[in-house]
Structures are given as C-alpha cells and as structure tokens.
Amino acid sequence: MLNELQAGLAKLADEHTQAQLTPLDIYQKDDAKHLTFRLHITRHDKTMVNAEVNQLLDQLASRAQTAFGATRL
C-alpha cells in the first residue's frame, strides 16, 4: 500500500510541492487492519490551506480504495 500511495503522491505533486509519506503503525483486530501514515507536505510557492491538504488526502484515499478496498477514517 505504501508504494501505491507514494506513486499517487508523486502524480499529485507538482514542481512547487515536496511530499514525504512514512508508515507509522499497523494495528490488526479480527479481520480489520488499520494502517497509520505520516504525511509531510511542503509547498514552496505559497501557504497551503486546509481545503488543499484535505483534497490531496481525499485523492490518496480514493486511490487506496480503488487498489485495495481501503477506507479513510
């Protein structure tokens, strides 16, 4: 999943954006597996607002859902 999300992040970022995705934790209970990632994102030409960051996260979550059936909590 990390590779898929990093590939998606590379497609979404432009020449002004630097982003790094790091896995933090895996928690499994019964049949559910929860993955936690840390996203560091820097925009060099302007300050990003919450709506821009949330849109990026939504696009990454959509990619994870398509590839793995994952949901964003």
Buried (B, 14 or more C-beta within 10 A) or exposed (E): BEEBBBEBBEEBBEEEBEBEBEEEEEEEEEEEEEBEBEBEBEBEEEEEEEEBEEEBEEBBBEBBEEBEEBEEE
